[in-house]
């Protein structure tokens, strides 16, 4: 019989969902700065398929949480805290992606699935995924 999740498991999942948007946006901001030298709200709105107002609200929340700094008509900047989060997210995403490839998932599906799984994997599971992905490298 499979053990059912406890209230602690559901609580962790709810917390993971609450962090997903911030993690996705911080990772996207970091990527845009690396690729284009800057990141603007309109770029985020386009990438995530949301309105400018929605992207702006999220960026303001990131600023409130100490992850970004913004000024009117200026590019978005990541704070030191935001850069650390972006790096952790990118690393976690890479591990999950490489793990999925190591177990035979197609590149296309691994890319899609990693976007969701990365937000919900525990540190213990992530470490096992890292070990499997590393042992599968040629």
C-alpha positions as a Python dict, from the first residue, in 0.01 Angstrom:
ca = {
    (1, 'X'): (0, 0, 0),
    (2, 'X'): (132, 343, -93),
    (3, 'X'): (168, 586, 192),
    (4, 'X'): (-51, 893, 143),
    (5, 'X'): (93, 1242, 188),
    (6, 'X'): (54, 1395, 530),
    (7, 'X'): (-51, 1748, 607),
    (8, 'X'): (321, 1837, 613),
    (9, 'X'): (348, 1711, 255),
    (10, 'X'): (53, 1922, 142),
    (11, 'X'): (193, 2222, 328),
    (12, 'X'): (527, 2186, 147),
    (13, 'X'): (348, 2163, -187),
    (14, 'X'): (148, 2480, -117),
    (15, 'X'): (468, 2660, -18),
    (16, 'X'): (641, 2534, -334),
    (17, 'X'): (355, 2672, -545),
    (18, 'X'): (383, 3009, -372),
    (19, 'X'): (754, 3030, -460),
    (20, 'X'): (724, 2912, -822),
    (21, 'X'): (643, 3247, -978),
    (22, 'X'): (921, 3429, -796),
    (23, 'X'): (1171, 3162, -892),
    (24, 'X'): (1063, 3160, -1257),
    (25, 'X'): (1078, 3538, -1284),
    (26, 'X'): (1415, 3572, -1108),
    (27, 'X'): (1560, 3302, -1333),
    (28, 'X'): (1414, 3474, -1642),
    (29, 'X'): (1545, 3816, -1536),
    (30, 'X'): (1893, 3672, -1485),
    (31, 'X'): (1879, 3500, -1824),
    (32, 'X'): (1765, 3815, -2004),
    (33, 'X'): (2037, 4024, -1841),
    (34, 'X'): (2295, 3763, -1946),
    (35, 'X'): (2163, 3744, -2303),
    (36, 'X'): (2065, 4107, -2370),
    (37, 'X'): (2242, 4314, -2105),
    (38, 'X'): (1913, 4417, -1947),
    (39, 'X'): (1563, 4305, -1859),
    (40, 'X'): (1244, 4503, -1889),
    (41, 'X'): (891, 4432, -1774),
    (42, 'X'): (766, 4407, -2133),
    (43, 'X'): (1017, 4127, -2201),
    (44, 'X'): (891, 3935, -1898),
    (45, 'X'): (530, 3986, -2002),
    (46, 'X'): (611, 3849, -2349),
    (47, 'X'): (806, 3550, -2215),
    (48, 'X'): (540, 3444, -1967),
    (49, 'X'): (241, 3534, -2184),
    (50, 'X'): (91, 3773, -1931),
    (51, 'X'): (-15, 4135, -1943),
    (52, 'X'): (228, 4416, -1872),
    (53, 'X'): (30, 4493, -1555),
    (54, 'X'): (61, 4135, -1430),
    (55, 'X'): (436, 4127, -1495),
    (56, 'X'): (474, 4465, -1323),
    (57, 'X'): (286, 4342, -1015),
    (58, 'X'): (514, 4040, -993),
    (59, 'X'): (827, 4254, -1033),
    (60, 'X'): (701, 4482, -755),
    (61, 'X'): (650, 4177, -533),
    (62, 'X'): (1005, 4065, -613),
    (63, 'X'): (1129, 4410, -517),
    (64, 'X'): (931, 4398, -192),
    (65, 'X'): (1092, 4062, -118),
    (66, 'X'): (1440, 4202, -177),
    (67, 'X'): (1510, 4011, -499),
    (68, 'X'): (1508, 4298, -751),
    (69, 'X'): (1547, 4672, -773),
    (70, 'X'): (1360, 4882, -1026),
    (71, 'X'): (1312, 5243, -1123),
    (72, 'X'): (1055, 5389, -1360),
    (73, 'X'): (1163, 5340, -1723),
    (74, 'X'): (1482, 5162, -1617),
    (75, 'X'): (1584, 4798, -1657),
    (76, 'X'): (1517, 4554, -1375),
    (77, 'X'): (1820, 4461, -1167),
    (78, 'X'): (1865, 4158, -945),
    (79, 'X'): (1992, 4213, -593),
    (80, 'X'): (2261, 3987, -450),
    (81, 'X'): (1980, 3783, -293),
    (82, 'X'): (1802, 3765, -630),
    (83, 'X'): (2119, 3648, -806),
    (84, 'X'): (2172, 3374, -547),
    (85, 'X'): (1814, 3255, -596),
    (86, 'X'): (1852, 3262, -976),
    (87, 'X'): (2169, 3053, -953),
    (88, 'X'): (2004, 2798, -722),
    (89, 'X'): (1703, 2775, -955),
    (90, 'X'): (1921, 2732, -1262),
    (91, 'X'): (2125, 2460, -1090),
    (92, 'X'): (1812, 2278, -972),
    (93, 'X'): (1659, 2303, -1320),
    (94, 'X'): (1977, 2168, -1481),
    (95, 'X'): (1992, 1871, -1242),
    (96, 'X'): (1627, 1778, -1303),
    (97, 'X'): (1669, 1818, -1679),
    (98, 'X'): (1984, 1602, -1690),
    (99, 'X'): (1817, 1340, -1467),
    (100, 'X'): (1518, 1316, -1700),
    (101, 'X'): (1750, 1273, -1998),
    (102, 'X'): (1947, 1007, -1805),
    (103, 'X'): (1634, 798, -1753),
    (104, 'X'): (1546, 815, -2121),
    (105, 'X'): (1299, 1102, -2144),
    (106, 'X'): (1315, 1282, -2479),
    (107, 'X'): (1486, 1620, -2491),
    (108, 'X'): (1156, 1796, -2569),
    (109, 'X'): (966, 1638, -2279),
    (110, 'X'): (1261, 1673, -2040),
    (111, 'X'): (1269, 2046, -2110),
    (112, 'X'): (895, 2079, -2050),
    (113, 'X'): (878, 1854, -1743),
    (114, 'X'): (1183, 2007, -1576),
    (115, 'X'): (999, 2341, -1563),
    (116, 'X'): (742, 2200, -1324),
    (117, 'X'): (936, 1935, -1136),
    (118, 'X'): (1219, 2169, -1038),
    (119, 'X'): (989, 2362, -803),
    (120, 'X'): (867, 2059, -612),
    (121, 'X'): (1170, 1838, -561),
    (122, 'X'): (1308, 1802, -209),
    (123, 'X'): (1681, 1849, -139),
    (124, 'X'): (1710, 1474, -73),
    (125, 'X'): (1548, 1381, -403),
    (126, 'X'): (1746, 1646, -589),
    (127, 'X'): (2071, 1500, -456),
    (128, 'X'): (1970, 1151, -577),
    (129, 'X'): (1879, 1299, -915),
    (130, 'X'): (2218, 1471, -927),
    (131, 'X'): (2397, 1143, -855),
    (132, 'X'): (2204, 954, -1123),
    (133, 'X'): (2252, 1232, -1380),
    (134, 'X'): (2625, 1247, -1310),
    (135, 'X'): (2671, 871, -1332),
    (136, 'X'): (2489, 869, -1667),
    (137, 'X'): (2724, 1124, -1825),
    (138, 'X'): (2943, 987, -2105),
}
